[in-house]
């Protein structure tokens, strides 16, 4: 079972991170697009990568929690400090990512309505939140490398 949970956790992370990077690139392209059709085309990329993002958003914490229970017997009692710090970073990333997904729905409605100025402003806010969520994932890996394997 341990190998299964490690695979779920690892592939979940890869899906989540790839989804975040893909949606970030799509949003940046939509912001820079010269006309409405180009914006819609770039925005379709965001919709495609968002599925990866959501899949990873579910699989990463699920795999991590089951790994902690399998290895340490409990998530909170008996698990080392890096598990708690990593869990905190993943919770922050997940909350930010859920807010980003909800904000994207509003931005999608603005794009469909043709309000280009409000769409651009919404993408700026989304980009800031998504950037913070994206940074949390490599930070979680860094915590493991330093606290678990660093010495």
N, C-alpha and C positions, 0 to 999 in steps of 0.2 A: 504493500500500500504506500510505503514511503516514496518509492519511485514515481508512482502515479501522481501523488500530491506535488512532488517536485516538478514534474512535467506540467501539470495544470498551472502551478504558480509561475514557472518560467515562461511558458507560452502565453499565459495571461498578461504577464509583464510586457512581453514583446508585442502583443496585439495592442495593448493600451498605449505604449510608447509610440508605436508606429501610427496608431490612429491619431494621437495628439499631434505628432509631427505632420502627418498628412493633412489634417484639418487646418493646422496653422498655415501651411503652404497654400491651401485652397482659399483660406480667408484673406491672406495677404494678396493673392492674385485677384480676388474679388474686389478688394479695396483699391487696387491700382488699375483695374480695368477701365478702359476708355469709354465704353458704351454699355448699355443695359444688357445686350445679348452676351457680351463677354463676361459681365458680372454673373449672369445666370449660369453660364458654362462653368466658371470657376466655382460657383456655389454648389453645383452638382457634385464636384469633387469632394466638397466638405460633407455632403450627405453620404457619399460612398464610404469615406473613411470613418465617419461617425459610428458606423456599425462595428468596426474593429475596436474603436475606442470603448464602446459600451460592453462588448464582449470581454475585453481586458479588464474593464472596471469591475466586472462581476467575478471573473476567474482569478484574478490576482489576489484579492483579499480572501476569497474562498479557499484557494490553495494554501495561502499563508497561514490561515487559521487552523486548517486541518494539519498542516505540517507542524505547527507549534504544539498542538494537542498530541500528535503522533510521537514527536520526539521528546517533548518535555512533560507530557501528561496533562498539561493545562496551559491556557494562554497566559494567565496572569501569575498564578502561584508556581514557582519553580522554574520559570523561564528566565533566561538571562536578560540583562538590561537592553541589549541591542534589539531584542524582539519587541520590547515596549516602545522604544524610540522609533523603530521601523513602522510599527503599527500606527503610531501617532502621525508620522509623515504620510502614510497611505490614507489615513482617515482625512487629513487635510486635503490631500490631492483628490480624493473621491468627492468630498463636499464641493470643492472648487469646480471639479469637472461636471458635477450635476448642475451647478449654477450656470456653467458655460453652456451646457446642452439646453437648458431652459431659455437662456438668453438667445441662443441660436434660433429657437422657434420664433421669438419676437423679431429677430433680424430677418428671418425668412419671410414673415408677414410684411415687413417694411419693403423688402425687395419686390415682392409680388404687387404691393400697392404702388410701387414706383417712386417712393420717397427716398431718393438717392442720398440726400444729406443725412437723414436720420439713420439710414442703413450704414453709411460710413462711420457715424458716431457710435453706433451699436457695435460695429466691428472693432473699434478701438478699445472699448470696454471689455469685449470678449477676449481680445488679444492679450490684454493685461492679466486677466484672470487665468486664461489658458496657459500663459507663460509661467505663472506661479505654480499651477498644477503640474506642468511638465517638469519643472525643476525639482519638485518633491520626489519624483521617481528615481532619478540618478542619486539624489541625496540619500534615499533609503539604501541603495546599494553601497554607497560610500560608508554609511554607518555600519553595515555588516562587515565590510572590508576592514575598517579600522578597529571596531570593537570585538569582532569575532576572530578575525584572522591576523590582526595587526600586532598582537603581542600580548 
